[in-house]
Amino acid sequence: MADKVLPQANIKSPNPVRVMVVDDSAFMRFAITQQLNEDPELQVVGTACNGNEALQLIPQLQPDVITLDVEMPHLDGLSTLREIMRKYPRPVIMFSSLTKEGAGETIQALILGAVDFIAKPDNRLDIRAEMNDIAAKIKAAAKAKVKTAVARRRYPAASPEQEKSEKKVRPYRKTTPVILIGSSTGGPGALNEIIPALPAGLTSPVLIVQHMPSGFTRSLAERLNHISPLKVKEAEPGDELMVGQVLLAPGGFHMVFDENERVVLNQKPTVHGVRPSVDVTLNSLHQRLGKNMIAVILTGMGSDGTLGASILHTAGGHVIAEHESTCVVWGMPRSVVEAGAASEVLPRPEIAKAIEAAVRQMTNN
């Protein structure tokens, strides 16, 4: 294993982020290591060609962040991730293929505790082109809060027959508020806990804006749909606000609403560096619904959602921000709290019930 421990290079930063690269491709290990070591704030301290080797090296190398390939022989990425979260919890970034299967496994990895993911570059040119994004994600991951894996509530997947018979949707009549949930880093795991906890009888439509590139949001919607009483789908142009339904903004598109309150997708410039943007959807809905909304801002980097939440809060709408104690990254909720725009600040296990209570209160007023 000694050859997998890399010698220390000259580093400009006195405290570089220690990175371990786990990939079965020798080319990818070499190329990623070479590129990361050009950044003065990063130091690749070792590499591994499979999960078993990685698990042996982690206690010795003590990396701050691990990049982990989803598809590997002997011990695959998901199995390796489970062991890392159980034995050596620390930030992990997954390298994923852009295939449908790869997207599904990536969503599962994020739910299991991975902080973020990167679409795996195909060659050296792609690696160099993506390196700024990869380096930024590693630096952000180093600051993320990762806890030892704990037993999670298991939601049985609904059969196709159950989904058809039980997941009934009906038109929205504006008698109850619309719920918009915004999330970024750590969001898939948070959504995996909150959405299944919302009851089938919830009388409000639900919308989700999760910062995620194209190709992955459909897998996330399918995952949530299989474990939730509500119907969850990736939003499409023309979709309506429906009670009993959750619409997830597709990656790479802003989701707004027209004068008939139907979904319109666009690829206008990013807002806060992201697309979809929580603020874009919040502001579009506010123009149509006024204060008749509940905004929920979950874990994530940056400040997306703060402007929209502030406008909504001032108008008399309800805003819930996730508490720092359960956030992977307390960025977006913190921004909302510091702007004075939060009606409630709650840990993740309390958010679903708080949404129900807010719906009842706003419906009865």
Secondary structure per residue as TSV (DSSP state, phi and psi in degrees):
chain	resnum	aa	ss	phi	psi
A	1	M	-	360.0	-12.5
A	2	A	G	-60.5	-32.5
A	3	D	G	-71.2	-11.0
A	4	K	G	-87.1	-9.6
A	5	V	B	-95.1	117.7
A	6	L	-	-87.0	144.7
A	7	P	-	-66.9	150.6
A	8	Q	-	-71.3	132.3
A	9	A	-	-96.9	170.5
A	10	N	-	-69.2	122.6
A	11	I	-	-120.9	133.2
A	12	K	S	-74.3	-39.6
A	13	S	S	-78.5	137.7
A	14	P	S	-72.2	-22.2
A	15	N	S	-132.9	69.6
A	16	P	-	-67.9	155.7
A	17	V	E	-72.9	123.9
A	18	R	E	-84.9	121.4
A	19	V	E	-117.7	139.7
A	20	M	E	-117.4	129.9
A	21	V	E	-106.0	121.8
A	22	V	E	-118.8	113.5
A	23	D	-	-159.1	139.6
A	24	D	S	-77.4	-11.8
A	25	S	-	-90.4	120.3
A	26	A	H	-62.0	-37.0
A	27	F	H	-61.9	-45.8
A	28	M	H	-65.7	-40.9
A	29	R	H	-60.2	-45.9
A	30	F	H	-65.9	-48.2
A	31	A	H	-66.1	-44.2
A	32	I	H	-65.0	-43.5
A	33	T	H	-60.8	-46.7
A	34	Q	H	-59.0	-44.5
A	35	Q	H	-70.3	-44.1
A	36	L	H	-64.0	-37.2
A	37	N	T	-70.9	-10.8
A	38	E	T	-76.1	-16.4
A	39	D	S	-87.1	123.3
A	40	P	T	-65.6	-14.4
A	41	E	T	-97.7	1.6
A	42	L	E	-126.2	146.8
A	43	Q	E	-142.4	115.3
A	44	V	E	-77.4	114.6
A	45	V	E	-96.2	-8.8
A	46	G	E	179.5	164.1
A	47	T	E	-134.3	159.9
A	48	A	E	-144.3	146.1
A	49	C	S	-96.4	-5.9
A	50	N	S	-159.6	173.8
A	51	G	H	-66.0	-39.3
A	52	N	H	-61.3	-43.4
A	53	E	H	-63.9	-40.9
A	54	A	H	-60.2	-45.0
A	55	L	H	-65.0	-29.1
A	56	Q	H	-74.5	-33.3
A	57	L	H	-84.7	-26.3
A	58	I	H	-56.0	-47.7
A	59	P	H	-60.9	-32.4
A	60	Q	H	-76.5	-44.3
A	61	L	H	-85.2	-28.6
A	62	Q	-	48.2	57.0
A	63	P	-	-68.5	149.9
A	64	D	S	-77.6	-36.2
A	65	V	E	-138.2	142.8
A	66	I	E	-118.7	131.1
A	67	T	E	-98.5	131.7
A	68	L	E	-132.7	122.5
A	69	D	E	-71.8	137.7
A	70	V	S	-69.0	-43.6
A	71	E	S	-102.9	110.0
A	72	M	-	-143.5	153.8
A	73	P	S	-78.2	168.6
A	74	H	S	69.6	-65.1
A	75	L	S	-135.3	110.4
A	76	D	-	-71.0	172.9
A	77	G	H	-61.4	-41.6
A	78	L	H	-66.2	-42.6
A	79	S	H	-65.3	-39.7
A	80	T	H	-63.9	-42.8
A	81	L	H	-60.2	-43.1
A	82	R	H	-57.7	-43.3
A	83	E	H	-68.6	-38.8
A	84	I	H	-62.0	-46.3
A	85	M	H	-65.2	-29.8
A	86	R	H	-80.4	-42.0
A	87	K	H	-100.2	-41.2
A	88	Y	S	-133.4	60.3
A	89	P	-	-57.3	126.4
A	90	R	-	-165.4	165.3
A	91	P	-	-61.9	131.4
A	92	V	E	-126.1	133.6
A	93	I	E	-113.3	126.8
A	94	M	E	-88.7	140.1
A	95	F	E	-99.6	119.4
A	96	S	E	-123.3	147.0
A	97	S	-	-78.0	162.9
A	98	L	S	-90.9	10.1
A	99	T	S	-73.6	163.8
A	100	K	H	-60.5	-42.1
A	101	E	H	-64.2	-42.4
A	102	G	H	-62.3	-38.4
A	103	A	H	-64.4	-43.1
A	104	G	H	-63.0	-41.8
A	105	E	H	-67.2	-34.7
A	106	T	H	-64.6	-43.8
A	107	I	H	-59.8	-43.2
A	108	Q	H	-60.9	-39.8
A	109	A	H	-63.5	-41.4
A	110	L	H	-64.6	-35.7
A	111	I	H	-71.7	-33.2
A	112	L	H	-73.6	-14.6
A	113	G	T	132.9	-5.7
A	114	A	-	-60.5	140.5
A	115	V	-	-75.2	-39.4
A	116	D	E	-159.2	179.6
A	117	F	E	-145.0	162.0
A	118	I	E	-133.6	131.0
A	119	A	E	-66.3	123.2
A	120	K	-	-65.7	122.3
A	121	P	-	-64.2	150.6
A	122	D	S	-87.3	-26.0
A	123	N	S	-154.6	179.4
A	124	R	H	-60.8	-39.4
A	125	L	H	-62.6	-42.1
A	126	D	H	-65.6	-38.1
A	127	I	H	-61.3	-46.0
A	128	R	H	-63.7	-39.5
A	129	A	H	-66.3	-33.7
A	130	E	H	-92.3	-2.7
A	131	M	H	-62.9	-36.7
A	132	N	H	-60.2	-42.1
A	133	D	H	-67.2	-42.4
A	134	I	H	-63.0	-46.0
A	135	A	H	-62.9	-41.5
A	136	A	H	-63.5	-40.6
A	137	K	H	-67.5	-36.8
A	138	I	H	-66.1	-43.6
A	139	K	H	-64.1	-40.2
A	140	A	H	-67.7	-40.4
A	141	A	H	-62.4	-33.3
A	142	A	T	-61.5	-23.1
A	143	K	T	-96.4	-3.8
A	144	A	S	-73.2	154.8
A	145	K	-	-94.8	116.6
A	146	V	-	-122.0	129.0
A	147	K	-	-109.6	159.2
A	148	T	-	-57.8	138.4
A	149	A	-	-59.4	134.7
A	150	V	-	-122.7	164.6
A	151	A	-	-63.4	128.3
A	152	R	-	-105.6	148.4
A	153	R	-	-61.9	132.1
A	154	R	-	-96.3	125.3
A	155	Y	-	-102.3	116.0
A	156	P	-	-65.0	138.0
A	157	A	-	-68.4	137.0
A	158	A	-	-79.0	142.3
A	159	S	-	-74.6	160.0
A	160	P	H	-55.4	-36.3
A	161	E	H	-66.8	-42.0
A	162	Q	H	-63.9	-41.6
A	163	E	H	-61.5	-41.0
A	164	K	H	-70.3	-38.5
A	165	S	H	-85.1	-29.3
A	166	E	H	-103.6	-28.8
A	167	K	-	-88.9	76.9
A	168	K	-	-89.4	137.0
A	169	V	-	-119.5	154.8
A	170	R	E	-145.6	160.0
A	171	P	E	-61.0	147.7
A	172	Y	-	-84.8	129.1
A	173	R	-	-108.5	10.6
A	174	K	S	66.0	17.3
A	175	T	S	-86.4	-12.6
A	176	T	S	-132.5	161.8
A	177	P	-	-73.7	158.6
A	178	V	E	-92.7	139.5
A	179	I	E	-104.7	126.9
A	180	L	E	-120.5	123.5
A	181	I	E	-110.1	125.3
A	182	G	E	-115.7	136.3
A	183	S	E	-154.0	162.5
A	184	S	-	-141.6	-120.3
A	185	T	T	-58.3	124.7
A	186	G	T	88.1	-4.3
A	187	G	H	-63.2	-45.4
A	188	P	H	-55.1	-41.2
A	189	G	H	-65.2	-40.4
A	190	A	H	-65.7	-44.8
A	191	L	H	-63.1	-34.8
A	192	N	H	-63.7	-23.6
A	193	E	H	-92.8	-38.5
A	194	I	H	-83.2	-47.4
A	195	I	G	-62.0	-45.3
A	196	P	G	-63.9	-21.0
A	197	A	G	-82.7	-9.9
A	198	L	S	-79.1	134.8
A	199	P	-	-76.5	155.4
A	200	A	T	-61.0	-27.7
A	201	G	T	-86.4	9.4
A	202	L	-	-57.0	131.2
A	203	T	-	-94.5	10.7
A	204	S	S	-120.5	144.7
A	205	P	-	-67.9	152.4
A	206	V	E	-125.2	137.2
A	207	L	E	-124.8	145.9
A	208	I	E	-127.9	132.8
A	209	V	E	-119.3	106.2
A	210	Q	E	-111.6	125.2
A	211	H	-	-64.5	112.1
A	212	M	-	-164.7	141.0
A	213	P	-	-73.7	166.9
A	214	S	T	-61.5	149.9
A	215	G	T	98.3	-13.3
A	216	F	T	-117.1	-25.3
A	217	T	H	-67.8	-31.4
A	218	R	H	-63.8	-41.3
A	219	S	H	-64.0	-38.3
A	220	L	H	-64.2	-44.4
A	221	A	H	-61.9	-41.8
A	222	E	H	-64.7	-40.4
A	223	R	H	-61.5	-48.8
A	224	L	H	-65.2	-36.4
A	225	N	H	-63.7	-37.5
A	226	H	H	-69.4	-20.8
A	227	I	H	-116.9	6.9
A	228	S	-	-117.1	146.0
A	229	P	S	-66.9	-28.1
A	230	L	S	-86.1	154.1
A	231	K	E	-77.9	125.2
A	232	V	E	-117.8	129.5
A	233	K	E	-145.6	154.4
A	234	E	E	-71.1	130.7
A	235	A	-	-65.3	143.9
A	236	E	-	-128.3	154.9
A	237	P	T	-54.8	133.3
A	238	G	T	93.0	-10.0
A	239	D	-	-60.4	143.4
A	240	E	B	-103.3	159.5
A	241	L	-	-70.0	121.0
A	242	M	E	-130.5	137.9
A	243	V	E	-71.8	134.3
A	244	G	T	92.6	3.0
A	245	Q	E	-127.5	143.9
A	246	V	E	-117.6	123.6
A	247	L	E	-106.0	126.4
A	248	L	E	-105.5	123.6
A	249	A	-	-60.0	131.0
A	250	P	-	-70.8	144.5
A	251	G	T	-59.8	138.8
A	252	G	T	86.9	-0.7
A	253	F	-	-130.8	138.3
A	254	H	E	-76.5	141.7
A	255	M	E	-110.9	116.8
A	256	V	E	-127.0	177.9
A	257	F	E	-129.9	140.2
A	258	D	-	-87.1	-172.6
A	259	E	T	-64.5	-18.9
A	260	N	T	-97.9	11.4
A	261	E	S	58.7	40.3
A	262	R	B	-107.3	151.3
A	263	V	E	-66.3	132.6
A	264	V	E	-124.7	128.8
A	265	L	E	-107.2	140.1
A	266	N	E	-143.5	162.7
A	267	Q	-	-117.3	42.4
A	268	K	-	-63.7	168.4
A	269	P	-	-52.8	153.5
A	270	T	-	-61.6	153.1
A	271	V	B	-120.6	128.4
A	272	H	T	58.9	24.8
A	273	G	T	79.5	9.7
A	274	V	B	-131.7	157.0
A	275	R	S	-156.3	109.1
A	276	P	S	-79.2	156.5
A	277	S	-	-116.2	136.3
A	278	V	H	-63.2	-44.2
A	279	D	H	-60.1	-40.4
A	280	V	H	-60.8	-47.2
A	281	T	H	-69.1	-42.6
A	282	L	H	-58.7	-46.6
A	283	N	H	-67.0	-37.5
A	284	S	H	-63.6	-43.8
A	285	L	H	-67.2	-39.2
A	286	H	H	-60.8	-36.4
A	287	Q	H	-63.4	-29.5
A	288	R	H	-92.9	-34.9
A	289	L	H	-113.9	-9.0
A	290	G	T	64.4	-132.6
A	291	K	T	-84.0	-1.1
A	292	N	-	-78.4	58.0
A	293	M	E	-147.0	153.9
A	294	I	E	-122.6	121.3
A	295	A	E	-106.2	133.9
A	296	V	E	-122.8	117.4
A	297	I	E	-108.8	115.2
A	298	L	-	-103.1	-175.4
A	299	T	S	-46.8	142.8
A	300	G	B	161.6	157.7
A	301	M	S	-80.1	155.4
A	302	G	S	85.9	-157.8
A	303	S	-	-130.8	13.1
A	304	D	T	-58.6	132.0
A	305	G	T	103.3	-18.8
A	306	T	H	-67.3	-45.4
A	307	L	H	-62.2	-49.7
A	308	G	H	-62.6	-41.2
A	309	A	H	-65.2	-38.2
A	310	S	H	-64.6	-43.2
A	311	I	H	-63.8	-44.3
A	312	L	H	-64.5	-44.1
A	313	H	H	-62.0	-42.7
A	314	T	H	-64.1	-34.5
A	315	A	H	-76.7	-12.6
A	316	G	T	108.9	7.9
A	317	G	-	-78.8	179.3
A	318	H	E	-112.7	132.8
A	319	V	E	-127.6	125.8
A	320	I	E	-112.9	128.8
A	321	A	E	-114.5	138.3
A	322	E	E	-69.8	138.1
A	323	H	-	-71.4	148.6
A	324	E	G	-54.6	-34.1
A	325	S	G	-61.9	-24.3
A	326	T	G	-114.0	0.9
A	327	C	-	-79.8	138.8
A	328	V	S	-69.2	-43.6
A	329	V	S	-133.5	116.8
A	330	W	B	-89.7	71.8
A	331	G	S	-111.4	-65.3
A	332	M	H	-61.0	-48.1
A	333	P	H	-64.0	-38.7
A	334	R	H	-60.6	-42.1
A	335	S	H	-60.8	-40.6
A	336	V	H	-65.2	-44.7
A	337	V	H	-62.8	-46.2
A	338	E	H	-68.1	-23.1
A	339	A	T	-81.3	-2.9
A	340	G	T	71.8	25.9
A	341	A	-	-104.2	3.5
A	342	A	-	-93.8	126.4
A	343	S	S	-77.8	-34.5
A	344	E	E	-142.9	147.3
A	345	V	E	-125.2	112.3
A	346	L	E	-133.9	147.1
A	347	P	-	-68.6	156.3
A	348	R	G	-52.3	-43.4
A	349	P	G	-63.0	-16.3
A	350	E	G	-98.0	-5.0
A	351	I	H	-72.7	-42.0
A	352	A	H	-59.4	-46.2
A	353	K	H	-64.1	-36.3
A	354	A	H	-65.8	-36.9
A	355	I	H	-62.3	-46.9
A	356	E	H	-58.1	-45.1
A	357	A	H	-63.7	-41.1
A	358	A	H	-65.2	-38.0
A	359	V	H	-62.0	-46.0
A	360	R	H	-61.5	-46.4
A	361	Q	H	-62.9	-45.3
A	362	M	H	-72.2	-28.5
A	363	T	H	-70.5	-36.8
A	364	N	H	-82.8	-18.1
A	365	N	-	-78.4	360.0
